Amino acid sequence: MNSPLKFQTRCISSFIDSKGFAIGSIEGRVGIHYFDSSQQNFAFKCHREENIIYSVNSIDQHPKFGTFSTCGSDGTIAFWDKDNRTKLKGFSKKEQPVTCGKFNKDGTVFAYSVCYDWNRGLEGFQETLNRGLRSRIFLHAVQESEVNPVGNKSSFHY
């Protein structure tokens, strides 16, 4: 199958119910694709600042609720609800790109890495070294309110 997004695919994650997948690209978009043609596929913009577009580096599905995370080259992380098309939580911006994120098996911990991802080439890498920034791994204790879609009203744009 061809990618539902127009630009280079950066990451993909299948839904926990096996009914489709989420796919991220270098254009700062996530596509939601269902295998059942009766369900509506859609894409939305994320990991952007004004007119600057950043790659979606990682997508992971929450094992209990089927919501998902995205991590981006803009240094941000967000938790999303695909069924209600809402953003559940946005994390504060990190000093470097967030290159990967993953929920543990019961969804109570979200681990993510922050490091240079070569989105600005060698010049960006040299700047990272000059600023003394290092690769780091963080653990976030997930609160149910951050990933449970029940009662959330904040919508995202697609």
Order of alpha helices (4+ residues) and beta strands (2+ residues): beta-beta-beta-beta-beta-beta-beta-beta-beta-beta-beta-beta-alpha-beta-alpha
